[in-house]
């Protein structure tokens, strides 16, 4: 009887991965590395290494570069700071056919960079989470992908993802601006869900009834859901790495466009009040710099 060994797929049915460079190897970069296992990556030190074993390699030519670098909130205005994204596109554009931005960027960023550097820049919102039980925390071969860009580039990127995903993975192709908006608007929906359940919690506390019992009654309605329905008395409202910076960035962008969103602006301010007694690590709202006081000259007109 033949001794069974380790099962191996035939090389005839295993697709070769595209040449991928992961720019930024934090939370998002390492997540992408679990799909593109043959990729190279560059971290903060700028050295190219293999995802497989972290050995150093010479920077080559890549079909795709996936950008997962920080895009923090401008502490004074709330604007999304895309300077690092701009820097890496400028730095690596001669080594890359197509850039795929996974970082959340200001609406219109990918189009602007594409025109500025004459290179294809696509956008794909990233959903890997940091909360307990997040449904997209673990890589799945049937995970949906949203890819935004010009028609030729986004189609090319979708074909690359097909090599590491199954045919059950939905792939939506849109413009880069639409992909950027999708990410912001999804986070705005999550923010409103958290606010809603926090309000329900407050109603129950004031009325002296069980929040848990009321919640269970609410979610019996098929139009409702349990999503974001846990409320913590010592950690109310919303914070984290995404919601504060993204909500402030969206509010800033809409003000710049001359169409502010009053409900969003108010939600940001109310969240600060809700978390007033909580030591939040993340900045919840911009803090404009104080204007420097003029020294008194002794000749001030009254």
C-alpha positions, 0 to 999 in steps of 0.5 A: 500500500502506497504511503500517503504524503502531504497533498500537493496541488498539480502545478497545472491548476496553481496560478502564478502570483503577479509580481507585487510590492507591498509599500508599508508593512503594518496592519494592512501590509501584512494582511495583504501579504497573506494573499500575495505570499510571494510578494516583496515588501518595504517597511519604514526602513525602505529595505525590500524584503520577501514576505515569505522569509523576510530576507532582503532582496533587490528592488525590481519591477512590479506589476502591482504595488499595494500602498498601506501607509498611514494617512493621519488626521491633520490635528488642526484642520481635520483634513486627511494627510496623504503626504506619505502616499504621495511620497511613495508614489513619487519614489516607486513609480519607476518600479511599478506598473499600477499602484493600488491604494489601500490607505484611506485617502482624501476624495480625489487623491488617486485621480490627482496622483495619476495625472501628476505622475502619469502612472495608474493609481487605483483605490481599494478600500480596506476592511481588515478590522481591529475590534473583537470578532470583526467579520473581516479580520481573517483573510478569506479567499472569497472576500469581496474586493472593490477596485476603483480606477481607470477602466484598463487599470482596474480590470488589470488589478481585478485579474491579479486578485483573481489569482489569489481568490476563488471564483466566489469572491465578488469584485466590484469595479468603479472609479477611484473617486467612487471607491474613496467615497464608498469607504468614507460613507461606510464608516459614516454608517458605522458611526451612526450605528454606534451613536444610535445604540449609545442613544438607546443606552441613555434612554434605558438608563434614564428610564431605569430599564434594562438596555439588554432587554430593550435591545433584544426586543429591537433586534427582533424586527427583521429590519434591525440588526445587532451590528455595533449594538454593544455599549460600554458604560466606561467606553461610550461613543466611537474612537479607534484608528479609523472613525475619528480621522475619517469622519473629520476628513469627510467633514473637512472635505465637504466644507471645502466643497462648499457643502458642509454636512451639519448632521456629521459635524454635530455627530463629531461634536456630540461624540466628544461630549460623550467621551469627555470623561474617557482618556481617548488615545486618538484625537477626536476633533481638530484643535486649531492652533491659537493665534500668537498674541502680539506683544504690547507696543505701548501705543495701542489705540483704544 
